[in-house]
Amino acid sequence: ENIGKTLNNKTIFLSGAAGSIGSEICRQILAFNPKKLILFDQAESPLYEIQLEIKRNYPTKNTEIIIGDISNKSRVEKIFLSHKPEVIFHAAAYKHVPLMESNAYEAIQVNVLGTKNIADLAHTFKAEKFILVSTDKAVNPIGVMGISKRIGEHYLNYLNTISNTKYIIAR
């Protein structure tokens, strides 16, 4: 019932929509009655696959598929300006621990700066809720991936002290 109140007749933005976690969140959101679901990801082929699945399984649902990178703040800002999302699910992140240890710059770029971009825009556009899909690796981080996710969590905790948007960390 509480989830329904959060999602029914709302415009929802879902980053990382083509990933394993994001695509499952998408399916669960569509089981409710959102006004519109905006699926955002940088991965073209998986995003196309989820688009085909939605057309097949949820043909009457109002969705918009958008390719882009959360690190590109001006791109995301244009989407927020156009659609004014009320609820944001932020699932976009690099999650593979060994790969991120070798590519620390990219982990920081996406997991920290990308999270900051979307979180700041949620505040600017007065979204009701921002849900960060985090990881247990952020609890006591020992590597780049966990540390980058933990920094994002700390930033959301700060935003909760200054914003009317409710920032939620889901692990």
C-alpha positions as a LaTeX table, in Angstrom:
\begin{tabular}{lrrr}
\hline
Residue & $x$ (\AA) & $y$ (\AA) & $z$ (\AA) \\
\hline
Glu1 & 0.00 & 0.00 & 0.00 \\
Asn2 & 2.82 & 2.43 & 0.89 \\
Ile3 & 4.70 & 1.56 & $-2.30$ \\
Gly4 & 1.53 & 2.17 & $-4.29$ \\
Lys5 & 1.19 & 5.63 & $-2.75$ \\
Thr6 & 4.76 & 6.39 & $-3.79$ \\
Leu7 & 4.41 & 5.11 & $-7.38$ \\
Asn8 & 0.79 & 5.40 & $-8.49$ \\
Asn9 & 0.17 & 8.25 & $-10.93$ \\
Lys10 & 3.74 & 9.57 & $-10.51$ \\
Thr11 & 6.42 & 10.38 & $-13.05$ \\
Ile12 & 9.36 & 8.15 & $-12.19$ \\
Phe13 & 12.95 & 8.36 & $-13.43$ \\
Leu14 & 15.02 & 5.17 & $-13.29$ \\
Ser15 & 18.77 & 5.40 & $-13.92$ \\
Gly16 & 20.59 & 2.20 & $-14.74$ \\
Ala17 & 17.34 & 0.85 & $-16.16$ \\
Ala18 & 19.03 & $-1.68$ & $-18.44$ \\
Gly19 & 21.11 & $-3.36$ & $-15.76$ \\
Ser20 & 20.11 & $-6.49$ & $-13.88$ \\
Ile21 & 18.93 & $-4.52$ & $-10.84$ \\
Gly22 & 17.45 & $-1.61$ & $-12.80$ \\
Ser23 & 15.48 & $-3.82$ & $-15.18$ \\
Glu24 & 13.93 & $-5.69$ & $-12.25$ \\
Ile25 & 13.03 & $-2.39$ & $-10.55$ \\
Cys26 & 11.44 & $-1.37$ & $-13.86$ \\
Arg27 & 9.26 & $-4.49$ & $-13.93$ \\
Gln28 & 8.18 & $-3.94$ & $-10.34$ \\
Ile29 & 7.36 & $-0.26$ & $-10.91$ \\
Leu30 & 5.26 & $-1.13$ & $-13.96$ \\
Ala31 & 3.19 & $-3.50$ & $-11.83$ \\
Phe32 & 1.86 & $-0.34$ & $-10.19$ \\
Asn33 & 0.29 & 2.49 & $-12.12$ \\
Pro34 & 2.91 & 5.17 & $-12.74$ \\
Lys35 & 1.90 & 8.18 & $-14.80$ \\
Lys36 & 5.17 & 7.74 & $-16.71$ \\
Leu37 & 8.33 & 5.70 & $-16.28$ \\
Ile38 & 11.51 & 7.13 & $-17.79$ \\
Leu39 & 14.15 & 4.47 & $-18.32$ \\
Phe40 & 17.66 & 5.93 & $-18.54$ \\
Asp41 & 20.88 & 4.05 & $-19.24$ \\
Gln42 & 24.03 & 4.35 & $-21.33$ \\
Ala43 & 24.00 & 0.70 & $-22.47$ \\
Glu44 & 22.27 & 0.70 & $-25.85$ \\
Ser45 & 21.70 & $-3.02$ & $-26.46$ \\
Pro46 & 20.38 & $-3.92$ & $-22.99$ \\
Leu47 & 18.18 & $-0.79$ & $-23.01$ \\
Tyr48 & 16.75 & $-1.87$ & $-26.36$ \\
Glu49 & 16.05 & $-5.33$ & $-24.91$ \\
Ile50 & 14.12 & $-3.90$ & $-21.95$ \\
Gln51 & 12.25 & $-1.63$ & $-24.39$ \\
Leu52 & 11.13 & $-4.70$ & $-26.39$ \\
Glu53 & 10.11 & $-6.47$ & $-23.17$ \\
Ile54 & 8.03 & $-3.49$ & $-22.08$ \\
Lys55 & 6.28 & $-3.26$ & $-25.45$ \\
Arg56 & 5.50 & $-6.98$ & $-25.26$ \\
Asn57 & 4.48 & $-7.27$ & $-21.59$ \\
Tyr58 & 3.26 & $-3.75$ & $-20.70$ \\
Pro59 & 1.93 & $-2.28$ & $-23.96$ \\
Thr60 & $-0.41$ & 0.18 & $-22.25$ \\
Lys61 & 2.16 & 1.63 & $-19.84$ \\
Asn62 & 3.52 & 5.11 & $-20.50$ \\
Thr63 & 7.29 & 4.73 & $-20.75$ \\
Glu64 & 10.12 & 6.67 & $-22.33$ \\
Ile65 & 13.46 & 5.10 & $-23.15$ \\
Ile66 & 16.42 & 7.51 & $-23.07$ \\
Ile67 & 20.08 & 6.76 & $-23.67$ \\
Gly68 & 22.55 & 8.86 & $-21.72$ \\
Asp69 & 25.24 & 8.99 & $-19.08$ \\
Ile70 & 24.53 & 10.12 & $-15.50$ \\
Ser71 & 27.93 & 11.81 & $-15.48$ \\
Asn72 & 26.63 & 14.26 & $-18.10$ \\
Lys73 & 24.72 & 16.63 & $-15.83$ \\
Ser74 & 23.40 & 18.89 & $-18.61$ \\
Arg75 & 21.88 & 15.86 & $-20.38$ \\
Val76 & 20.12 & 14.68 & $-17.23$ \\
Glu77 & 19.05 & 18.23 & $-16.39$ \\
Lys78 & 17.27 & 18.55 & $-19.76$ \\
Ile79 & 15.38 & 15.33 & $-19.03$ \\
Phe80 & 14.38 & 16.55 & $-15.56$ \\
Leu81 & 13.32 & 19.90 & $-17.00$ \\
Ser82 & 11.18 & 18.21 & $-19.64$ \\
His83 & 9.62 & 15.47 & $-17.49$ \\
Lys84 & 9.78 & 16.79 & $-13.90$ \\
Pro85 & 10.15 & 13.36 & $-12.22$ \\
Glu86 & 8.56 & 13.08 & $-8.80$ \\
Val87 & 10.36 & 9.88 & $-7.78$ \\
Ile88 & 13.89 & 8.91 & $-8.78$ \\
Phe89 & 15.32 & 5.42 & $-8.52$ \\
His90 & 19.09 & 5.61 & $-8.98$ \\
Ala91 & 20.42 & 2.17 & $-9.89$ \\
Ala92 & 23.14 & 3.29 & $-12.33$ \\
Ala93 & 26.54 & 2.35 & $-10.94$ \\
Tyr94 & 29.64 & 0.37 & $-11.64$ \\
Lys95 & 29.36 & $-2.67$ & $-9.40$ \\
His96 & 32.03 & $-5.22$ & $-10.34$ \\
Val97 & 34.66 & $-5.04$ & $-7.63$ \\
Pro98 & 37.80 & $-6.39$ & $-9.39$ \\
Leu99 & 37.11 & $-4.41$ & $-12.56$ \\
Met100 & 36.62 & $-1.17$ & $-10.63$ \\
Glu101 & 39.89 & $-1.65$ & $-8.76$ \\
Ser102 & 41.61 & $-1.49$ & $-12.16$ \\
Asn103 & 39.44 & 1.41 & $-13.36$ \\
Ala104 & 39.17 & 3.64 & $-10.32$ \\
Tyr105 & 38.64 & 6.85 & $-12.29$ \\
Glu106 & 35.50 & 5.46 & $-13.93$ \\
Ala107 & 34.16 & 4.20 & $-10.59$ \\
Ile108 & 34.53 & 7.66 & $-9.08$ \\
Gln109 & 33.14 & 9.38 & $-12.21$ \\
Val110 & 29.94 & 7.32 & $-12.23$ \\
Asn111 & 29.41 & 6.24 & $-8.62$ \\
Val112 & 30.30 & 9.58 & $-7.02$ \\
Leu113 & 29.88 & 12.36 & $-9.59$ \\
Gly114 & 26.98 & 10.68 & $-11.39$ \\
Thr115 & 25.17 & 10.13 & $-8.10$ \\
Lys116 & 25.84 & 13.73 & $-7.09$ \\
Asn117 & 24.47 & 14.99 & $-10.42$ \\
Ile118 & 21.19 & 13.14 & $-10.14$ \\
Ala119 & 20.80 & 13.80 & $-6.41$ \\
Asp120 & 21.39 & 17.52 & $-6.90$ \\
Leu121 & 18.87 & 17.62 & $-9.74$ \\
Ala122 & 16.30 & 15.82 & $-7.58$ \\
His123 & 16.71 & 18.65 & $-5.06$ \\
Thr124 & 16.65 & 21.39 & $-7.71$ \\
Phe125 & 13.49 & 20.02 & $-9.33$ \\
Lys126 & 11.85 & 19.29 & $-5.96$ \\
Ala127 & 11.36 & 15.55 & $-6.42$ \\
Glu128 & 9.44 & 13.85 & $-3.62$ \\
Lys129 & 11.81 & 10.91 & $-3.22$ \\
Phe130 & 15.23 & 9.78 & $-4.36$ \\
Ile131 & 16.04 & 6.11 & $-3.80$ \\
Leu132 & 19.68 & 5.10 & $-4.17$ \\
Val133 & 20.25 & 1.45 & $-4.89$ \\
Ser134 & 23.45 & 0.90 & $-2.94$ \\
Thr135 & 25.43 & $-2.14$ & $-1.86$ \\
Asp136 & 26.54 & $-3.89$ & 1.30 \\
Lys137 & 30.09 & $-3.23$ & 0.03 \\
Ala138 & 29.57 & 0.41 & 1.08 \\
Val139 & 29.08 & $-0.47$ & 4.77 \\
Asn140 & 32.76 & $-1.11$ & 5.57 \\
Pro141 & 34.40 & $-0.34$ & 2.25 \\
Ile142 & 37.81 & $-1.75$ & 1.50 \\
Gly143 & 38.02 & $-1.08$ & $-2.23$ \\
Val144 & 37.30 & 1.59 & $-4.81$ \\
Met145 & 33.81 & 0.33 & $-5.64$ \\
Gly146 & 32.65 & 0.23 & $-2.02$ \\
Ile147 & 34.30 & 3.54 & $-1.20$ \\
Ser148 & 32.75 & 5.24 & $-4.22$ \\
Lys149 & 29.28 & 4.00 & $-3.25$ \\
Arg150 & 29.87 & 5.05 & 0.38 \\
Ile151 & 30.76 & 8.60 & $-0.69$ \\
Gly152 & 27.46 & 8.75 & $-2.58$ \\
Glu153 & 25.60 & 7.58 & 0.53 \\
His154 & 27.27 & 10.25 & 2.67 \\
Tyr155 & 26.31 & 12.91 & 0.15 \\
Leu156 & 22.66 & 11.81 & 0.28 \\
Asn157 & 22.75 & 11.95 & 4.06 \\
Tyr158 & 23.95 & 15.55 & 3.77 \\
Leu159 & 21.19 & 16.40 & 1.27 \\
Asn160 & 18.61 & 15.04 & 3.72 \\
Thr161 & 19.62 & 17.87 & 6.07 \\
Ile162 & 19.01 & 20.67 & 3.53 \\
Ser163 & 16.40 & 19.40 & 1.09 \\
Asn164 & 12.68 & 18.73 & 1.07 \\
Thr165 & 13.38 & 15.74 & $-1.16$ \\
Lys166 & 13.49 & 12.52 & 0.87 \\
Tyr167 & 16.74 & 10.68 & 0.12 \\
Ile168 & 16.61 & 6.95 & 0.81 \\
Ile169 & 19.49 & 4.45 & 0.69 \\
Ala170 & 18.41 & 0.92 & $-0.22$ \\
Arg171 & 20.84 & $-1.92$ & 0.21 \\
\hline
\end{tabular}
